[in-house]
Amino acid sequence: MQGSFVQKGASVQLRPASKISAVRNVAPKKTVKTTVVAQAVAEAEYAVRTGTAARKVENPPGTPIVPPQDILSRPRRNRRSSSIRGAISETHVSPANLILPVFIHDGEKNIPISSMPNVDRLGWRHGLLSSVAEARSYGVNSVVLFPKTPEELKTRTGEEAFNPDGLVQRSIRLLKDKYPDLEIYTDVALDPYNSDGHDGIVRDDGVILNDETVEFLCRQAVSQARAGADCVSPSDMMDGRVGAIRRALDREGFSHVSIMSYTAKYASAYYGPFRDALASAPKAGQEHRVIPSNKKTYQQDPANYREALREARLDEAEGADIMMVKPGLPYLDVIRLLRDNSSLPIAAYHVSGEYAMLKAAAERGWLDEREAVLEALMSFRRAGSDIILTYYATQAAKWMAGED
């Protein structure tokens, strides 16, 4: 008979193999203690895997002891970690969504703009190229040009707007020679060239002429397209200008050039720093001439919401490729209105006043600039914007890349 040695007390006994087999076939009894131990082991293993093993979590003293609420759906479960938050994030912003507005002047040196910290009027030959090169290096490949026209070139009718050798036209050609794949947007309006500081021609009684202005806007847009612009952007708010510009571009062989219309441009108080940058604010009236002190007869009333929908329907019917809302943050509801009622791409202009406020608060330590700016850009995207014009474009792209 085979068997094995079993020590019992101080003596050694031989146990029969049949008894050993019988012992081995007896299943262990499950006890409450066994279950508790197994659960504890499982919890310990989970803690090691999730990195919570070393943490002892305690509620603050004084925390009330309450039974768990009978809640089936707890939204916070989907916010418990950065991984799950990232996986289900509904809105994203990237450098590809951004357009960098640049101010240019007919000089060599960059000139700081006091009301817009870290923004300059760029010398068109060197500063412009340098600024665009930096933006492109971080993925921002779209710019919109705004010229500071010398006072001696400004007239009441603004013919400098369509000078084939004007500042904007020269800058477009320079940029396209250097960066052929750069997406160049232009501003179509007369205020940078108008000695009265208005987007249209001002009659002596103060009326902004609509149809006569549109004729010059068409010439301006064609001139910019001929220089190499990819997208012309009428910001003037004259009636019928989108359709007229579309027909003019097509007639001159520029059917490939897009139109980004300033569809809902409001008569806003947020434009002050921009007008400082271009010296384009309305001028004071003169003897025997009335010059309106504001642009309320052609830009939209900030109190109006439905009116933006009317403008959007007209622009879409007239051939706009992109529709813009300006300003941005105070008009997120209008962005959403256009998004919900059109299949066209929607742009938002994060305007100079919004930029200046964020800068001022950040400089005083009242806001975390990085977090506030990225939140603002995200809010544009969440409201429905596909494109964002922002003076923060390059800096925001740096932050997105992980730089300070």
HELIX and SHEET records of a PDB file:
HELIX    1   1 ALA A   17  ARG A   24  1                                   8    
HELIX    2   2 VAL A   32  THR A   50  1                                  19    
HELIX    3   3 PRO A   75  ARG A   79  5                                   5    
HELIX    4   4 SER A   82  ILE A   88  1                                   7    
HELIX    5   5 PRO A   95  ASN A   97  5                                   3    
HELIX    6   6 GLY A  127  SER A  137  1                                  11    
HELIX    7   7 GLU A  151  LEU A  153  5                                   3    
HELIX    8   8 GLU A  159  PHE A  162  5                                   4    
HELIX    9   9 LEU A  167  LYS A  178  1                                  12    
HELIX   10  10 ASP A  211  ALA A  227  1                                  17    
HELIX   11  11 ARG A  241  ARG A  251  1                                  11    
HELIX   12  12 ALA A  269  TYR A  271  5                                   3    
HELIX   13  13 GLY A  272  LEU A  278  1                                   7    
HELIX   14  14 ARG A  306  GLU A  318  1                                  13    
HELIX   15  15 LEU A  329  TYR A  331  5                                   3    
HELIX   16  16 LEU A  332  ASN A  341  1                                  10    
HELIX   17  17 SER A  352  GLU A  363  1                                  12    
HELIX   18  18 GLU A  369  ALA A  383  1                                  15    
HELIX   19  19 ALA A  393  MET A  400  1                                   8    
SHEET    1   A 2 GLY A   3  LYS A   8  0                                        
SHEET    2   A 2 SER A  11  PRO A  16 -1                                        
SHEET    1   B10 ILE A 111  PRO A 112  0                                        
SHEET    2   B10 ASP A 120  GLY A 123 -1                                        
SHEET    3   B10 LEU A  98  HIS A 105  1                                        
SHEET    4   B10 SER A 142  LYS A 148  1                                        
SHEET    5   B10 GLU A 183  VAL A 188  1                                        
SHEET    6   B10 CYS A 231  PRO A 234  1                                        
SHEET    7   B10 SER A 258  LYS A 265  1                                        
SHEET    8   B10 ILE A 322  LYS A 326  1                                        
SHEET    9   B10 ILE A 346  HIS A 350  1                                        
SHEET   10   B10 ILE A 387  THR A 390  1                                        
SHEET    1   C 2 ILE A 201  VAL A 202  0                                        
SHEET    2   C 2 ILE A 208  LEU A 209 -1                                        
END                                                                             
